[in-house]
Amino acid sequence: MHGKVALVTGGSRGIGAASALRLARDGADVAVTYVAREEAAQEVVRRVEAMGRRGLALRADSADAVEAADAVRHTVETFGRLDVLVNNVGLGVLGPLESLSLPEVDRVLAVNVRGVFLTSQAAAAHLSEGGRIVTVGSCMTQRVPGPGGTLYAMSKAALTGLTKALARELGGRGITANIVHPGPVDTEMNPADGPHAQEQAAMTALGRYGTAEEVAATVAHLAGPDGAYLTGAEFSVDGGHAA
């Protein structure tokens, strides 16, 4: 990944931060976006720079067409190129179907679907030959273990169609597009010691939560040279949640 540039949306924490750091460890310069957690994003940048790479933190709401395009533009202006886009940003709203409000529906779809489309659209204009788009989906696109996940599962399932279409549309330029479906992962949003963690861990074949770094390893593989012949595909990093 030496000489490559990556943009990781929602890169201030969790899987996004782990992916940014793994890509930097593999040699890439990395930009991360954030909305509210500037200090956390700057800490990721500091850790990237401590590895001898260049880092950049950008405030950008991916659901905003202007801000999504600006994040891509600023990355290219700062680093001179763009080789990898990791669509990690996402919003989880869970609850009974009848309880979900229209503003909640609109916001989840704006962030989880519209934002990924807009960022991918903006990035496609700048990705170099052989570029990579890696999108973070969810194990709930393959198995919804109980009620309350309708909105979230719908929003993440849409990304599979987007990924396959991007693979076809951009394949002529040697650009790949893949989606990674994490299972229960120990993050701030879904901690391994949370109130429902025991039940979630029990749904996996391995009987445990994954780590953000385990997901990031697959993201990095798809983003790197060994991922050159992988495109339009789904990869489950879920401990057997869908088995």
C-alpha positions, 0 to 999 in steps of 0.5 A, a space after each residue: 500500500 506504499 504510495 497509496 491514499 485512502 479515505 475512510 468515512 466515519 473513521 474516528 472510532 470503531 471499525 472505521 478507526 481500526 481500518 484507517 490504522 490498518 491501512 496506514 500500517 500497510 503503508 497508505 496515507 489516510 484521511 478520515 471523516 467525522 461529524 461530532 468526534 473531532 478529538 477522536 478523529 485527530 487522535 487517529 491522525 496522530 497514530 497514523 502519523 506516528 507510523 510515518 504516514 500522512 493523515 487528515 481529519 475532515 468534518 463531513 456529513 456523508 448524507 450531505 451531497 456537498 460535504 460528501 464531495 468535499 471530503 473526497 476533493 479535500 483528500 485529493 487536494 491534500 494527498 494528490 490522489 485517491 486509491 481507496 474508499 472505505 465506506 464505513 460511516 453508518 447509523 443504527 436505529 433499532 426498534 419496533 416497526 410501529 415505533 419508527 418515526 419518519 425523521 428516523 427513517 429519513 436519517 438512516 436512509 440518508 446516512 446509510 444509503 444516500 451517503 454511501 452512494 454520494 461518496 462513491 459517486 464523488 470518489 469514482 471521478 478520482 479513483 486511480 486505475 486499480 482503485 478500491 471501494 470497500 463498503 461496510 455492511 452488516 450481518 443483518 443483511 444475511 440473517 435478522 435474528 429477531 424483531 426490531 431491525 427492520 430499518 437498519 437491515 433494509 438500509 444495509 441490504 441496499 448496499 449489496 446492490 450498490 456494491 454489485 452495480 459499482 463493480 460492473 460500472 467501474 470494472 473496466 477501469 480495474 476498480 473493484 467494489 466489495 462489501 464486508 458484513 461484520 457480525 457482533 463487534 466490540 465497539 462503542 456502539 455495541 460493546 461486548 459487555 452491553 446489555 444484549 451482548 451475551 445473546 448476540 455472542 451466542 448467535 455466532 458459531 464462535 460464541 464471541 464478539 469480534 474485534 474491530 481489528 479483525 474486520 479491518 484485516 478483511 478491509 485491508 485485504 480487499 483494499 490491497 494488491 491481493 484483492 485485485 481479482 475480488 469484486 462485486 462480492 460479499 464477505 462475512 466477518 461475523 464469527 459464523 453469525 450467518 452459518 
